[in-house]
């Protein structure tokens, strides 16, 4: 398909799992290093983006220092950036630290002809996903206010199966309620998620559903139990065209993670 109009270009990164200290490692992985490498690789490939979307699990053990370092790394690119929480994040702290200059935790943006809606699927009691009634109400309000505007929804947890049994115990538990709402709003073109540390590209109710690799370690697809993959970290690029069409591509770093510990107790 040939497009004549310039698209909105979005870089989606996810599941950074930055640790409290700069050189800390998780499962043997220097997560902050690979976060930086993913950003560098993306900007080398594309030179510029209209938006960076960070779809959750920015921190592993959230603290002020980890979010401040994340802010410094992101803001250095001088690109509008929005962050949403994952199950490992401290949402209140995120909103305090990641809220200056080009970096924010905005929940709704108008990007050219498109609307971007960021939903919080975090549960405070366990790592699973759930959309509180306030989030569903916000979704309805946002969609109702822009009925003609093509819409991309971002949320941390997957809303359709990843087909890894252990991961799907954490799927958004009220996803049927979510999709029941979306039936009334045909302007929703796609949902993009984090959490699963692997590629996902499917459709549900005519809506594209995307999962994105982590910027650090990857989970091996189609596994019953926690299993790490040796494939390289990556990111997703979405191109949103004014006519409501979109294209997307996943890229991976040109090198694998140097050291990986496969014991799930470290995660």
C-alpha positions in Angstrom: 0.0 0.0 0.0 1.3 3.4 -1.0 0.7 6.4 1.4 1.2 10.0 0.2 0.6 11.7 3.6 3.2 11.8 6.3 2.4 9.5 9.2 2.7 10.0 12.9 5.7 8.0 13.9 5.7 6.2 17.3 8.5 4.3 19.0 7.1 1.9 21.5 9.5 0.5 24.1 8.4 -1.6 27.0 9.4 -3.6 30.1 12.7 -1.8 30.8 12.9 -3.2 34.4 15.4 -0.6 35.4 16.8 -1.4 38.9 17.6 0.9 41.9 21.3 1.3 41.1 22.8 2.0 37.7 24.9 -1.2 37.4 22.4 -3.6 39.0 21.5 -6.8 37.1 18.2 -8.8 36.9 18.5 -12.4 35.8 22.1 -11.6 34.9 21.0 -8.7 32.6 22.2 -5.1 32.9 18.7 -3.8 32.1 19.5 -0.1 32.1 22.3 -0.7 29.6 20.0 -2.5 27.1 17.3 0.1 27.6 19.8 2.7 26.4 20.9 0.5 23.6 17.3 0.0 22.3 16.8 3.8 22.2 20.1 4.4 20.5 19.4 1.7 17.9 15.9 3.0 17.2 17.1 6.6 16.6 19.9 5.4 14.5 17.4 3.5 12.3 14.7 6.3 12.1 16.5 9.5 13.1 13.4 11.0 14.7 10.0 10.1 16.1 6.9 12.1 16.9 6.3 10.2 20.1 8.0 7.7 22.4 5.5 5.4 24.1 6.7 3.5 27.1 4.2 0.8 27.9 4.9 -0.2 31.5 7.3 -1.9 33.8 9.8 0.9 33.6 11.2 -0.1 37.0 11.6 -3.5 38.6 11.8 -2.3 42.2 10.6 1.2 41.8 12.3 4.0 43.7 13.1 7.7 43.2 16.6 7.1 41.8 15.4 4.6 39.1 12.7 6.9 37.8 15.0 9.9 37.8 17.6 8.0 35.7 14.8 6.8 33.3 13.7 10.4 33.0 17.2 11.6 32.2 17.7 9.0 29.6 14.3 9.7 27.9 14.4 13.4 28.1 17.9 13.5 26.4 16.1 12.6 23.1 14.0 15.7 23.2 11.0 13.8 21.9 7.5 13.9 23.4 7.3 10.8 25.6 4.4 9.2 27.5 4.7 6.5 30.1 2.1 4.1 31.5 2.4 1.8 34.5 3.1 -1.9 34.6 2.6 -4.3 37.4 6.1 -3.6 38.7 5.7 0.2 38.8 4.8 2.8 41.4 2.2 4.8 39.5 2.1 7.6 42.0 5.9 8.0 42.0 5.9 7.8 38.2 3.5 10.7 37.9 5.7 12.8 40.2 9.1 12.1 38.5 8.1 11.5 34.9 6.3 14.7 34.5 8.5 17.5 33.2 9.6 18.8 29.8 8.9 16.4 27.0 8.2 13.4 29.3 4.8 12.8 30.9 2.3 10.3 32.1 -0.6 11.8 30.0 -3.5 9.4 29.5 -4.9 10.9 26.4 -3.2 12.6 23.4 -4.3 13.9 20.1 -1.5 13.0 17.6 -2.3 14.6 14.2 -5.5 12.9 13.0 -5.2 10.2 15.7 -6.2 9.8 19.3 -3.9 7.8 21.7 -5.5 6.5 24.9 -3.3 5.2 27.7 -5.0 2.8 30.2 -3.8 1.7 33.6 -4.2 -2.1 33.9 -2.2 -2.3 37.2 -3.6 -4.2 40.2 -2.2 -3.3 43.6 -2.7 -6.8 45.0 -1.0 -9.1 42.4 0.8 -8.9 39.1 -2.3 -9.6 37.0 -4.1 -7.1 34.8 -7.5 -5.4 35.5 -9.2 -2.3 34.2 -10.9 -0.5 37.1 -14.3 1.1 36.4 -12.6 4.5 36.4 -10.4 3.4 33.5 -13.4 2.0 31.6 -15.3 5.2 32.2 -12.3 7.2 31.0 -12.1 5.1 27.9 -15.8 5.6 27.0 -15.5 9.4 27.6 -12.4 9.6 25.4 -13.9 7.6 22.6 -17.2 9.4 22.7 -15.5 12.8 22.5 -13.7 11.9 19.2 -16.0 9.6 17.3 -14.4 10.3 13.9 -10.8 10.2 15.0 -8.9 6.9 14.5 -7.7 5.6 17.8 -4.8 3.6 19.2 -5.1 2.3 22.8 -2.0 1.4 24.8 -2.2 -0.7 28.0 0.5 -2.7 29.8 -1.1 -6.2 30.2 -2.2 -8.3 27.3 -5.9 -8.3 26.6 -5.8 -11.4 24.4 -4.0 -14.7 25.0 -0.2 -14.8 24.4 -0.5 -18.7 24.4 2.1 -18.9 27.2 0.1 -20.5 30.0 2.1 -18.9 32.8 1.8 -15.4 31.3 -1.9 -15.7 30.5 -2.6 -16.1 34.2 -1.9 -12.3 34.3 -4.1 -11.4 31.3 -6.5 -8.5 31.9 -9.2 -10.4 33.8 -12.1 -8.2 32.7 -11.0 -8.1 29.0 -14.6 -9.1 28.0 -15.9 -5.9 29.5 -13.2 -3.9 27.7 -14.0 -5.4 24.3 -17.8 -5.0 24.9 -17.1 -1.3 25.1 -15.0 -1.3 22.0 -17.8 -2.9 20.0 -19.5 0.5 20.1 -16.5 2.5 18.8 -15.4 1.4 15.3 -12.7 4.2 15.3 -10.5 2.0 17.5 -7.9 0.6 15.0 -5.4 -1.1 17.3 -4.4 -2.0 20.9 -0.7 -2.2 21.7 0.6 -3.8 24.9 3.7 -4.7 26.9 4.2 -7.2 29.7 4.7 -10.4 27.6 8.3 -9.7 26.6 7.6 -11.2 23.2 6.1 -10.5 19.8 2.4 -10.6 19.4 0.4 -9.7 16.3 -3.2 -10.8 16.1 -6.8 -9.4 15.7 -9.9 -9.4 17.8 -13.2 -7.9 16.8 -11.5 -6.4 13.8 -9.0 -4.6 16.0 -5.2 -5.2 15.6 -3.6 -6.4 18.8 0.1 -5.9 19.2 2.6 -7.1 21.8 6.1 -5.8 21.9 9.5 -7.3 22.9 11.1 -6.1 26.1 14.2 -3.8 25.9 15.9 -6.4 28.2 15.3 -10.2 28.5 12.6 -12.0 26.4 10.1 -14.7 27.4 10.0 -17.7 25.1 6.6 -18.0 23.3 4.2 -20.8 23.8 5.6 -22.1 27.1 3.6 -23.6 30.0 6.1 -22.3 32.6 8.5 -19.3 33.0 11.0 -19.7 30.2 13.5 -17.2 29.0 14.4 -16.8 25.3 17.8 -16.1 23.8 16.5 -13.7 21.2 17.7 -10.1 21.3 15.8 -7.2 22.9 13.7 -5.1 20.7 11.1 -2.4 20.2 8.1 -1.6 17.9 7.6 1.3 15.5 4.1 2.3 14.5 3.3 4.6 11.6 -0.2 6.2 11.9 -1.6 7.7 8.7 -4.2 10.5 8.5 -6.7 8.2 6.7 -6.8 5.7 9.6 -4.4 3.2 8.1 -1.3 2.1 10.0 1.8 0.1 9.5 4.1 -1.4 12.2 7.4 -3.2 12.4 9.4 -4.8 15.2 13.1 -4.3 15.3 15.7 -6.1 17.5 19.2 -5.2 18.5 21.9 -6.7 16.3 23.3 -8.6 19.3 22.0 -10.9 21.9 22.2 -10.4 25.6 25.7 -11.4 26.8 24.7 -13.2 30.0 21.4 -14.6 31.0 20.4 -16.4 34.2 17.3 -18.6 33.7 16.2 -19.0 37.3 12.8 -17.4 37.7 13.4 -16.7 41.3 15.5 -13.7 40.2 12.5 -12.2 38.5 
